[in-house]
């Protein structure tokens, strides 16, 4: 599972529909967006919810600044904690792996554990 932190920053919201699909179809990994924002902000985007999981969190006002929004940064830790029985990678939504190196290493470790 790959977990992406995201808020309503229009510089990044467009990536979900494209990169989420790549993670799912090319790497066979479930994309999961942790969206920090209001229900209205979430609904104002044209997110395809059939390519992965979308989990909405309310912003944490005490750490929310204009930039950076630390509630978004910290949301990936919370997101990974939701999937205790899965291997999770946390990733920027605007990044894609260029090789199988990471995935091959995970398989090596996984085979040693099993």
C-alpha positions as a printed Julia matrix, in Angstrom:
114×3 Matrix{Float64}:
   0.0     0.0     0.0
   1.25    3.49   -0.83
   0.01    6.37    1.31
  -0.13    9.91   -0.01
  -0.75   12.95    2.2
  -2.78   15.64    0.47
  -4.79   18.75    1.19
  -6.64   21.13   -1.11
  -3.4    22.52   -2.58
  -4.18   22.76   -6.29
  -0.49   22.23   -7.14
  -0.94   18.61   -6.06
  -4.62   17.61   -6.25
  -4.39   16.84   -9.98
  -1.89   14.03   -9.34
  -4.27   11.59   -7.65
  -6.24   10.5   -10.71
  -3.1     9.92  -12.78
  -0.47    8.7   -10.3
  -2.92    6.7    -8.19
  -3.89    4.79  -11.31
  -0.22    4.14  -12.17
   0.49    2.76   -8.69
  -2.55    0.5    -8.92
  -2.22   -0.71  -12.49
   1.55   -0.72  -13.03
   2.85   -1.63   -9.58
  -0.26   -3.51   -8.32
  -0.14   -1.47   -5.11
  -3.22    0.02   -3.49
  -2.97    3.83   -3.44
  -4.38    5.5    -0.35
  -4.91    9.24   -0.09
  -5.03   10.8     3.36
  -6.85   14.04    2.56
  -6.61   16.7     5.24
  -9.43   19.17    4.8
 -13.14   19.68    4.97
 -15.74   17.49    3.3
 -16.48   20.41    0.97
 -12.81   20.69   -0.04
 -12.64   16.97   -0.69
 -15.82   17.05   -2.78
 -14.64   20.12   -4.73
 -11.98   17.99   -6.38
 -12.66   15.46   -9.08
 -10.96   12.56   -7.28
 -11.52    9.13   -8.77
 -12.37    7.02   -5.72
 -12.37    3.74   -7.67
  -8.56    3.61   -8.01
  -7.79    3.48   -4.3
  -8.81    4.47   -0.81
  -9.52    8.06    0.19
  -9.54    8.86    3.89
 -10.49   12.36    5.0
  -9.15   13.94    8.17
 -10.06   17.28    9.69
  -7.15   19.71    9.75
  -5.4    20.12   13.09
  -5.8    23.84   13.6
  -2.97   24.07   16.14
  -0.38   23.0    13.54
  -2.05   24.26   10.39
  -0.25   27.19    8.85
  -0.57   28.56    5.35
   2.6    26.7     4.31
   3.56   24.09    5.26
   0.47   22.5     6.71
   2.0    20.15    9.28
  -1.28   18.33    9.76
  -0.82   17.04    6.19
   2.79   16.03    6.81
   1.89   14.12    9.96
  -1.15   12.47    8.37
   1.02    9.85    6.67
   2.04    8.46   10.06
  -1.59    8.15   11.05
  -2.41    6.68    7.66
   0.21    3.94    7.96
  -1.11    3.06   11.43
  -4.49    2.18    9.89
  -3.01   -0.78    8.02
  -1.14   -2.74   10.68
  -1.07   -5.98    8.67
   0.18   -4.42    5.44
   3.48   -3.11    4.19
   3.06    0.61    3.61
   5.24    3.09    1.81
   4.63    6.78    2.38
   5.24    8.86   -0.67
   4.79   12.3    -2.15
   1.88   12.22   -4.57
   4.03   13.88   -7.25
   6.67   11.12   -7.27
   6.84    7.75   -9.0
   9.48    5.03   -8.59
  11.71    4.57  -11.61
  12.67    0.97  -10.92
  11.65   -2.17   -9.04
  14.54   -1.8    -6.53
  12.36   -0.96   -3.51
   9.75   -3.58   -4.31
  12.38   -6.29   -4.82
  13.96   -5.45   -1.45
  10.57   -5.64    0.26
  10.0    -9.07   -1.28
  13.4   -10.25    0.03
  12.58   -9.14    3.56
   9.05  -10.48    3.36
  10.27  -13.93    2.25
  12.69  -14.07    5.2
   9.9   -13.25    7.65
   7.48  -15.81    6.28
